[in-house]
Amino acid sequence: MCTVTVENKKPLKIVGLAGSMRAASSNKGLLRAVMHMAHNEKEFSEQLEVEILEIGDLPFVNPDLEQKGMVPDNVLQFRRKVNEADAVIFAAPEYNYSVSPVLKNAIDWASRPPNVWAGKAAAVVSAAGGSGGSRAQYHVRQIGVFLDLHFINKPEVFVKAHEGPVPKFDANGDLIDEDTRARLRQLLRSLHSFALRLCSQ
């Protein structure tokens, strides 16, 4: 549900989902960095509103809950917030070459009829070992095809969280790498521009 157009100049509403339940997750750290930029940097503060949604306490998808009218309040609230957003950022750690269970579960809940992902602009970032989460990102994009999500293609943000002589995250999972911050700024610019075009159609 788009709330913003080029004409009305309202802030773009973005929700972020981190596919990790770790308190010091570097993927949560990426989203915190995005939210801090959106709220505190002049370039973005009047253009963007970013909210990180908690998905770790969502129950497993169970159609019986829907049929019995027993969908939990936190699921309904989660779906409402996704529906009200103009765009979404997925922070996707890589689990066994794919998407984490907690992220897939959240995606599935919001896909239940009516699919509240449909038509939204989206971006995906990841912090992981090895390839930096590239396989998880590919699977998120693959899932998004069926859900009618529209992903930006550039910039790509794959953070090799555990490589290099200088750490990219501190002990709390907060991003401290300036090169990654610069790429996240580019991502926000690209997502903002793309979402405005989608919402104006």
Phi, psi and omega in degrees: 000106182283134177249354188233145172221171177299326185284317187277345173057028173287156175296142176286128179270119180241133171251144179243139178235124177255127185272038177222145178259001179289136179297321181259032181298133176289334176289321171298324178298322176298316180292322177297321178296318177299314181296320179297317177299314183297325185268338190238344180263133188304323181302326187249340194297333178261355184253336189228144167235122183241131175232131176269123182268135177278122182242354184292339182259007176288135177291164175298143177304130181214104181302336178298325178298322179291315182296330180267003182066034185242027178296126184299153182300323182292331175290315179298319179293319178300313179298321180296317181293321176296316181300322183281348183279152174271334185205165183220144173241122176263129172254107196245100171292159182258121177243113177053048178071017184209199184276146178291151180301320184293324178288317179298321180297317179295317178301317182294319179300317183282351177270348181297144185304132354281141181293108184274000173279336194303131173084359185274149169286147184213157173219156178226135177232163178201150172230125183196176173279183175059247184277004179079015178094018185297323181291321177297318178299317179301318181290324175299316179296321179297315177299320182298335178300312180293328184276357181065035170276148182242104185272140167288150182261334181225146357281157172272134180238092173248113183255117175280091194294335189244017182242157178097158183287338182247126181295146179266342180228150176273186185295339179268001182086008180277140183289130178233007183264120185288328177297320178292321176302318180297320178292324177295324176297317177299319179298317179297319178298315182294316181295319179299312181297316182293318180296321177299319179295317179297316184288341181269356181285000000 
